[in-house]
């Protein structure tokens, strides 16, 4: 049996349909995926002016900021790996953040012409449809003979519950359209096919995936490695023949990857505002999550889902109990086939790893250690959220569904196709299993209007050359509206602190979300937490002046918001001057404190 081909593929695919017919059929299938993806994001597409994916929390603002800043850098021939528009004066290492330069740079013309919300919608819609199409193409050419089987596998791979969950806020986790071809090139190398050519392509694809999403690449590599090891164990004779072409092609791929992505990777890990590791805490999947239905699925149960997940964007393990049952049945049914068996082993092991360092059952810590505890502190793996390891199950489930459907539909050597009733029964079973986890349209609400102070350009009269705008409170992971204001103002000013990932302090390179906060920023946090104006001492006033000078502040800005009166009273006391209400915001001109003007 040929490498990574199931028993049903021992005969060559009949050249029955003309190439043109196949091309039109492929185009129709890809078009169907795209249309379905547009429907999923329909609420956003019909309201690009004010639409906001409600479950994205702060992240839509962040991603639109990434797209805007990248387009600004490209248009002004600046380094796209860094910016001082946030966290002034230290800046932000964009390569060490999820800026998705692999799409944000090519889509710069769209961002400049139509705005970052349009780019956001294009990237999300294209990522889901493109991922489904990529898996369909690989399945239909290299795994199964039945087009229906490939369509089902591709649809699940592109629109699985965890994909839809991340589609609210994380395009870097739904952009799977490169990974099927990356895996295919590895398989080609293992077969000994053109090691130089396929090694080069593997390097190019790996480099490009680095600019799409490194964490997703790492998760996929882990899942594929388990699959490959399981296959090699069961096919030891084949495995020995694979070593030389894989080593040769892999070496070429590594060299090409370093040529294309070496400097950006150096910048990410050793450049300005780089960091080492990112502690997320112990976040694994509850075992109950695997049998429940995701919030944004046909059978969604929001309360049940919320009880066993971090938030609506991290429902990584919600496959639903009917699909779990079918996967167990399919695993038993196809166990004798090396490919299916290896896929099943990868699926179950990655699901087990995703439980984290401690096993939790329906919210109760069992005290039983999970296997992830052995790996959690290793370099690179220490930046992963264990719950996301369940994403590696998605292509395995998709492939098993495709193989099982192919076994029902396809002609096999010496046998006729299964009777029509059997095929219809199987399609009915697949529909019954997949319909409950099929996605519904994502929730979109209108975002808050940007104050006229920013949209009308009033801010220009208050910002000195090289000065910054300081939002009150400062931008953070839970306070991302100031990023949107900055985008609406044409990125014409910088601001201190912000929402990004960077080092924890001047001497602490551990990663954290947001900037290392100055004392005045922490004072504003106390206002937020208490809802009350804070008492101000002379030392606090002196510290505020020092912080404003460090930030190169020109103006403080407070928009109407919760606890606005408390914030306003606190700033009035700090500066010994009242704010002025101008174009929808309270303004404190602090240039006299920071520039002497």
C-alpha positions, 0 to 999 in steps of 0.5 A: 500500500502506498504511503498515507493512502487507505486501502480504497485507493489501491486502484488508480482513480478512473479518468472518467470525467473530463478535466473541464467538468471537474474544474467546474465542479471544484469551482462550484464547491469552492463557491459554495464554501465561500457563500456559506462563509459570507452567510456566517459573517452576514451581519458584519458584511451588511454593516461594515460602517458600524458592525462589531462582532459582539463575542470578539470583546476587544479583539476586533478593535485590535485586529483592525488596528493591526491591519491599519498599522501594517498598511500605514507602514507599507504605504510609508515604506516603514518597518512593518515589524514594529511601531510606536503608535502604541506603548510610546515611547517603547513601541510594540514588536508586531512580529511578536504579536498576532499581526498576520503580516502574511495577509495584512501586507498583501491586503494593504490596498484594500485597507487603504481604499476601504478601511480596516473593517473591510479587511477584517471581514475579508480575512475572516470570510476568506479564511473559513472558506479558504480552509474548507477549500484547501482541505477539500482539494487535498482530500479529493486528490490524495485521500478519497475518490468520492467527491461527496466524501471530500466535500464533507471532509472539507466542510467540517475542516473549514466550519467546525465548531472550534473554527467558528468560535475563533472566527469571532476574534482570532483570524490567525486560528481560522487561517488553515488554508496553507497547512493541508499543502504543508502536510502534503509536501511532507508526505511527498517527501516521505514518498521520495518524490522530488526531494529538492523541489518539494523541500523548497515548497515545504520551506516556502509554505512554512515561512508563509504560515509563520506570517499567518499564525505561529501558534496554529502552526505549532499545534498542527505540527504536534498533531501531524507528528503524532499521526506520522509516528503512529503511521511509521510504527505500524509501517516500519519497513516503509518508515526506514525508506522514508528517512533519507528523502525526508531528511534531505527535503527537510534540510532544504525546507529549513534552509529556505524557511530561514532565508525567508523568515529568519530575520523576522524571527530574530526580530520576534525573539530578540528585537526591541520589545521582544519577550520570552514565554507567555504565561496563560495559566493552567487552561485545559479543556473540561472533559465535558466540553467534548460532548457539548454543543458550541454556543454558535451552533444550531444546537448551541447551549450557551449556558452549558457551553459557558460552564466549561469554557473560558469564553465564546472565542475559546470553545475549542473542544465542542464537537457534540456527543453525536459526533464523538459517538460516530468517531468512536464507531468509525475508529473501530470500523477503520482500525485495520487501515493504517491511515485511519488508525493513525488519524484516530490515534492523533485525534484522541491523543491531541484531545487528551493533551488538550485537557491540560495539566490537571483533569477537570470533569464538569467543573470539578478538579479530579486531582489527576495529572494530565499528560500536558504536565510533561510538556507544558514547560518546554520552550515554545510549548510554554506559550500554548493554551492547552485548550487549543490543542483540541484544534488539531482534532479538527482535520483528523475528524474531517479526514476520518469522515471523508474516508468513512464516506468514501468507503460507503460511496466509492467503488472498490477492487472486485466489489460494486458500490454499496447499495443506494439505501446504504449510501442514503442511510450513511448520508442521513447519519452524517447529516444528523451528526453534523447538523447540530454542530453546524454554525449559525450567523455570528452576532453583530452589534453596532460599535460605539460611535467615535467622538468627533474630537477624533473624526473631525481632526480636533485633536490636531490642535492639541498634540505637539510635534512628537506628542501623544494622546493619553486616553483616560483610562489608558488602552489595555486588553479590556479597553480597546476603544482608544485603538479604534479612535486612533484608526479613525484619526488616521493614525496621526498620533501615538499613545502610551501603553495599550493592548498588545503582548510585550515584556513584563518590565524593563528587566523582566522579559516574561511576556504579558498582555498590555504594557508595564503600567506606570503609577498614574495608569494604575491610579486610573485602574483603581477608579475603574475598580471602585467606581469612585474618584481617588484621593490625590496626594502631592506625591501622586501629582508629582508622579503624574507629571513625571508619567506625562513627561515619560509618555510625551503627553500632549492631551488627556482625553476622557469619553462618556463612559462608566464612572466618567464623573469619577475619572474626571474628578480624579484627573481634575485633582491630579492636574489642578485644572478642570477638563473642557468638554470639546467635541464629545470628550473631556480634554486636559491640555497638558503641553505646559507640563510636558513641553513648557509651551 
